[in-house]
Amino acid sequence: MSDRFRGFGLPTRLRAGDGRLVDVLVAAAVAVPVFVPLATAPEVTPLGVAFNLGTVVPLVWRRRAPFAIALVVACFAMGVSLHDRPGQALQYGALVAIYTLAALGRHRWQRWGFIGVLVATIPPGALLIKKNDAGEFMFTLLLPMTAFLLGTLARTARERSNALLERSAQLEREREALEREREAEAARAAAEERARIARDMHDVLAHAVSIMVVQAEAGPVVVRTDPEQAERVFDAIGDAGRDAMAQLRRMLGILKEEQDHGERAPQPTIGTLPGLVEHVDRTQVHVRLAVEGVARDLPSDADLAAYRIVQEALTNTVKHANARVAEVRLRWTDHELEITVTDDGQGHDERDPGWRRGGDGLIGIRERVVACGGTAEAGPLPDGGFRVFARLPYAATVVA
């Protein structure tokens, strides 16, 4: 709907199209009080009829050219007033034209220039030519000013309404943009959560399966040579399987949201590393845990990451290194936790290339560390063996 049709209080069906119907109806309404008196007027001349027509007919185009129509109607109204054969009790057409100019005039100078000229010319015309008394003069002066004021108020109301509509539309666009941003954020969060769960499942399964495979391969030999050691091997296989099943159930329970939060097993943390080290130490790899400095509180994501880093590093040691001895060293500094996992194994070719070209295990370590705002590196040692080194800050860091 065009802005020029707002603020007039007309039915919606009358505001349709370009407003021609509205203008025709307004012109017809003005014509009634203008032409009905022609039947009873004492003096009617063809020129008088033409002047009266000139104050009515142009109103049909008042919306399309408010300023031009106001000038035309004003000229004819002046003719009606001066010729007076017949005159008009009120200048109906002129009042409508002034209102329309004030309400719909396109330029400020047209509106105020017109009313300024009108106010300047009415006093000499009314007092010197028409010989109005004080009451008639004030009526003649105030009536067009009132029409102009009403048109200005209609313009102000329409502009305010349009501003509110535009503001409402802007708020709606902002709401839709915010909704899209929330949906995108939810999608990103879901993707990050899927990636995190995938890393957790990889760490759990890779660690447990590696322990079970190594122990199972050594089992037949130990059964024949050392029955007591064979019993410990089978216990380690069972413990690894049970631990893997427990952690998988916990993760699947989170995915399905079928369990209450209080019933779920807690996430592994750096405090549970001694149990992990003891579990791996029961294999053919002897693992030692060393701690330096005073332990600090870690953010929850860094706490879990510390456990997973050590778990993945020891899994690689058991699975690929053919090592006999490994060491996990935790060093608590003033600002960060340093984690170092070393072994004396030879290391398979896929360990270092896997870190650099996309192997899930060591790449997963790096992703966890970077997500916590830290750094990580891995590679063979100069004198043999392999080292995984990571730094985790104590303060939570947001990574873009």
C-alpha positions in Angstrom: 0.0 0.0 0.0 1.3 3.5 -0.9 2.4 5.7 2.1 0.1 8.5 0.8 -3.0 6.4 1.6 -2.2 5.9 5.3 -3.6 8.1 8.1 -7.0 9.1 6.4 -9.2 6.6 8.3 -10.7 5.3 5.1 -11.8 1.7 4.5 -9.1 -0.5 3.1 -11.1 -1.3 -0.1 -11.2 2.5 -0.8 -7.5 2.8 -0.5 -6.8 0.2 -3.2 -5.1 1.0 -6.5 -4.0 4.6 -7.0 -6.8 6.2 -4.9 -8.8 7.5 -7.9 -12.0 6.2 -6.4 -11.3 8.1 -3.2 -10.6 11.3 -5.0 -13.7 11.0 -7.1 -15.8 10.5 -4.0 -14.2 13.5 -2.3 -14.9 15.7 -5.3 -18.5 14.5 -5.5 -18.9 15.2 -1.8 -17.6 18.8 -2.3 -19.8 19.3 -5.3 -23.0 18.8 -3.3 -22.7 22.0 -1.1 -21.1 23.9 -4.0 -23.7 23.3 -6.7 -27.0 22.8 -4.8 -27.2 26.5 -3.9 -27.0 27.3 -7.6 -30.7 26.5 -7.8 -31.6 29.2 -5.2 -28.9 31.7 -5.9 -30.3 35.1 -7.0 -27.6 35.8 -9.5 -25.9 33.0 -11.5 -23.6 33.7 -14.4 -21.8 31.3 -16.7 -18.5 32.7 -15.4 -19.6 32.1 -11.8 -20.5 28.5 -12.7 -17.1 28.0 -14.3 -15.3 29.4 -11.2 -17.3 27.0 -9.0 -16.5 24.1 -11.2 -12.8 25.0 -11.0 -12.9 24.5 -7.2 -14.4 21.0 -7.5 -13.2 19.2 -10.7 -9.4 19.5 -10.0 -9.9 17.6 -6.7 -10.1 14.4 -8.8 -6.3 14.7 -9.3 -5.5 16.1 -5.8 -3.3 13.1 -4.7 -1.2 12.9 -7.8 -0.3 16.6 -7.8 -1.1 18.2 -4.4 0.8 21.5 -5.0 -0.5 22.1 -8.6 -4.1 21.3 -7.6 -3.9 23.6 -4.6 -2.7 26.5 -6.8 -5.4 25.8 -9.4 -8.2 25.5 -6.8 -6.9 28.6 -5.0 -7.1 30.7 -8.2 -10.7 29.5 -8.9 -11.7 30.1 -5.3 -10.4 33.7 -5.6 -12.5 34.1 -8.7 -15.6 32.7 -6.9 -15.0 35.2 -4.0 -14.5 38.2 -6.2 -17.1 37.4 -8.9 -19.7 36.2 -6.3 -22.3 35.0 -8.9 -22.8 32.8 -7.1 -20.4 32.7 -4.1 -19.8 30.0 -1.6 -20.6 30.0 2.1 -17.3 28.1 2.7 -14.5 27.5 0.2 -15.0 23.7 0.4 -12.7 22.8 -2.5 -10.0 25.2 -1.3 -10.1 23.7 2.2 -9.8 20.2 0.8 -6.9 21.2 -1.5 -5.0 22.9 1.4 -5.5 19.8 3.6 -4.3 17.6 0.9 -1.2 19.7 0.2 -0.3 19.8 3.9 -0.8 16.0 4.2 0.6 14.8 0.9 2.8 17.6 -0.4 6.1 16.2 -1.6 8.3 19.2 -0.7 8.5 21.2 2.4 8.9 24.5 0.5 5.7 23.9 -1.4 3.6 23.4 1.7 4.9 26.2 3.8 5.4 28.6 0.8 1.7 28.1 -0.2 0.3 28.7 3.3 2.7 31.7 3.7 1.4 33.3 0.5 -2.1 32.5 1.5 -1.8 34.1 4.9 -0.1 37.2 3.4 -2.9 37.7 0.8 -6.0 37.0 2.8 -5.9 40.2 5.0 -5.8 42.8 2.2 -8.3 40.8 0.2 -10.7 40.4 3.1 -10.3 43.8 4.6 -9.8 46.0 1.5 -11.8 44.2 -1.2 -14.5 42.3 0.6 -14.8 44.8 3.5 -15.0 42.0 6.1 -15.6 43.0 9.7 -13.3 41.6 12.5 -15.3 38.4 12.9 -15.5 37.6 9.2 -11.8 38.4 8.8 -10.8 36.0 11.6 -13.1 33.3 10.2 -11.6 33.8 6.7 -8.0 33.7 8.0 -8.3 30.8 10.6 -10.3 28.4 8.4 -7.5 27.7 5.8 -4.9 27.6 8.6 -7.0 25.0 10.4 -7.2 22.9 7.3 -3.4 23.2 6.9 -2.9 22.2 10.6 -5.2 19.2 10.2 -3.3 18.1 7.1 0.0 18.5 8.9 -1.2 16.4 11.8 -2.3 13.7 9.4 1.1 13.8 7.8 2.8 13.5 11.2 0.5 10.6 12.2 1.2 8.8 8.9 5.0 9.3 9.1 4.9 8.0 12.7 2.8 5.0 11.7 5.2 4.3 8.8 8.2 4.6 11.1 6.6 2.2 13.5 5.9 -0.2 10.7 9.4 0.0 9.4 10.8 -0.5 13.0 8.5 -3.5 13.3 9.8 -4.9 10.0 13.4 -4.2 11.1 12.8 -6.0 14.4 11.3 -8.9 12.5 14.3 -9.1 10.2 16.6 -8.9 13.2 14.6 -11.7 15.0 14.8 -13.9 11.9 18.5 -13.2 11.6 19.0 -14.0 15.2 16.9 -17.2 14.8 19.1 -18.2 11.8 22.2 -17.5 13.9 20.9 -19.5 16.7 20.1 -22.4 14.4 23.6 -22.1 12.9 25.1 -22.0 16.3 23.1 -25.1 17.4 24.3 -26.9 14.2 27.9 -26.0 15.0 27.5 -27.1 18.6 26.0 -30.4 17.4 28.8 -30.9 15.0 31.4 -30.1 17.7 29.6 -32.5 20.1 29.6 -35.3 17.5 33.3 -34.7 16.8 34.0 -34.8 20.6 32.0 -38.0 21.0 33.7 -39.6 18.0 37.1 -38.7 19.6 36.0 -40.2 22.9 34.7 -43.4 21.3 38.0 -43.7 19.3 40.0 -43.2 22.5 38.0 -45.7 24.5 37.9 -48.4 21.8 41.4 -47.9 20.5 42.8 -48.1 24.1 40.7 -51.1 25.2 41.1 -53.1 21.9 44.9 -52.4 21.8 45.3 -53.7 25.4 43.1 -56.7 24.7 44.9 -57.6 21.4 48.4 -57.3 22.9 47.4 -59.3 25.9 45.6 -61.9 23.8 48.6 -62.4 21.6 50.9 -62.9 24.6 48.4 -65.1 26.4 49.2 -68.5 24.6 52.9 -68.0 25.3 52.5 -67.1 29.0 50.0 -69.9 29.6 52.8 -72.4 28.9 55.6 -70.7 30.7 54.0 -68.7 33.6 50.5 -69.6 34.6 50.3 -66.9 37.2 51.3 -64.3 34.6 48.7 -65.8 32.2 46.0 -65.2 34.9 47.0 -61.6 35.1 46.9 -61.3 31.3 43.4 -62.6 31.2 42.4 -60.3 34.1 43.8 -57.4 32.1 41.8 -58.4 29.0 38.6 -58.7 31.1 39.2 -55.3 32.9 39.9 -53.6 29.5 36.7 -55.0 28.0 34.6 -54.1 31.1 36.0 -50.5 31.2 35.3 -50.1 27.5 31.8 -51.3 27.9 31.1 -49.0 30.8 32.4 -45.9 29.0 30.5 -46.8 25.8 27.3 -47.2 27.8 27.8 -43.8 29.3 28.4 -42.1 26.0 25.4 -43.9 24.4 23.3 -42.9 27.3 24.2 -39.3 26.7 23.4 -39.6 23.0 20.0 -41.2 23.7 19.2 -39.0 26.7 17.6 -42.0 28.3 19.3 -41.7 31.7 19.2 -39.1 34.4 22.4 -37.1 34.7 22.9 -38.3 38.2 22.9 -41.9 37.1 25.7 -41.5 34.5 29.3 -42.3 35.3 31.4 -39.2 35.7 33.8 -38.2 32.9 37.4 -39.4 33.4 39.7 -36.7 34.6 43.3 -36.2 35.4 42.5 -37.5 38.9 41.8 -40.9 37.4 45.2 -41.2 35.6 46.7 -43.4 38.2 44.1 -46.1 37.4 44.8 -45.8 33.7 48.6 -46.1 34.3 48.0 -49.1 36.6 45.8 -50.7 33.9 48.4 -50.3 31.2 51.2 -51.3 33.5 49.6 -54.8 33.7 50.5 -55.3 30.0 54.0 -56.0 28.7 54.8 -52.3 29.0 55.9 -51.0 32.4 54.5 -47.5 32.9 55.7 -45.0 35.5 53.7 -41.8 36.6 55.7 -38.8 37.8 54.2 -35.5 39.1 56.1 -32.2 39.6 54.7 -29.1 41.2 51.4 -28.4 43.0 48.2 -29.6 41.2 45.8 -26.8 40.1 42.2 -26.8 39.1 41.7 -27.2 35.3 38.6 -26.2 33.2 36.4 -29.3 32.7 37.3 -29.6 29.0 41.0 -29.4 29.8 40.6 -31.9 32.7 39.0 -34.5 30.3 41.5 -33.6 27.6 44.5 -34.3 29.9 43.1 -37.8 30.5 42.5 -38.5 26.8 45.9 -37.3 25.8 47.6 -39.7 28.1 45.2 -42.5 27.1 45.9 -42.0 23.4 49.6 -41.7 23.9 49.8 -44.9 25.9 47.5 -46.7 23.4 50.0 -45.8 20.7 52.8 -47.1 22.9 51.1 -50.4 23.4 49.9 -50.8 19.9 52.8 -49.5 17.8 56.0 -49.0 19.7 57.0 -52.5 20.9 58.2 -50.6 24.0 59.1 -52.1 27.3 59.0 -48.9 29.4 56.9 -45.7 29.3 56.7 -42.7 31.5 53.9 -40.2 32.0 55.1 -36.9 33.5 52.8 -34.2 34.7 54.4 -30.8 35.4 52.3 -28.2 37.1 53.8 -24.7 36.3 52.5 -21.3 37.2 50.3 -21.0 34.2 49.8 -24.4 32.6 50.0 -28.1 32.9 52.7 -29.8 30.9 52.0 -33.4 29.9 54.9 -35.6 28.6 54.5 -39.2 27.6 57.6 -41.0 26.4 58.5 -44.6 25.7 61.6 -46.5 24.6 60.1 -48.2 21.6 61.1 -48.0 18.0 57.9 -46.6 16.7 56.1 -47.6 13.5 56.2 -45.5 10.5 52.5 -44.6 10.8 52.9 -42.8 14.1 54.7 -39.7 13.0 53.0 -39.4 9.5 49.7 -40.1 11.3 50.2 -37.0 13.4 51.0 -34.9 10.4 48.6 -36.3 7.8 45.4 -37.1 9.6 45.8 -40.2 11.8 42.8 -40.2 14.1 44.7 -40.8 17.4 47.4 -38.2 17.4 45.4 -35.7 15.4 42.7 -36.1 18.0 45.2 -35.2 20.7 46.1 -32.0 18.8 42.4 -31.1 18.3 41.7 -31.5 22.0 44.7 -29.4 23.1 43.9 -26.6 20.6 40.3 -26.6 21.7 41.5 -25.9 25.2 43.8 -23.1 24.1 47.0 -25.1 24.4 49.7 -26.6 22.2 50.9 -30.1 21.4 53.6 -31.9 19.5 54.8 -35.4 19.0 57.7 -37.2 17.3 60.6 -39.6 17.7 63.4 -38.9 20.2 67.0 -38.5 19.1 68.2 -41.5 21.1 65.2 -43.7 20.2 61.7 -43.9 21.5 58.8 -41.5 21.0 57.4 -38.5 22.9 54.0 -36.8 23.1 54.1 -33.4 24.7 51.2 -31.1 25.4 50.5 -27.8 27.3 47.1 -27.1 28.8 46.5 -23.6 30.3 44.7 -23.3 33.7 42.5 -20.5 32.5 39.7 -21.4 30.0 40.5 -20.0 26.5 38.0 -19.5 23.7 39.3 -20.6 20.4 37.6 -19.1 17.3 
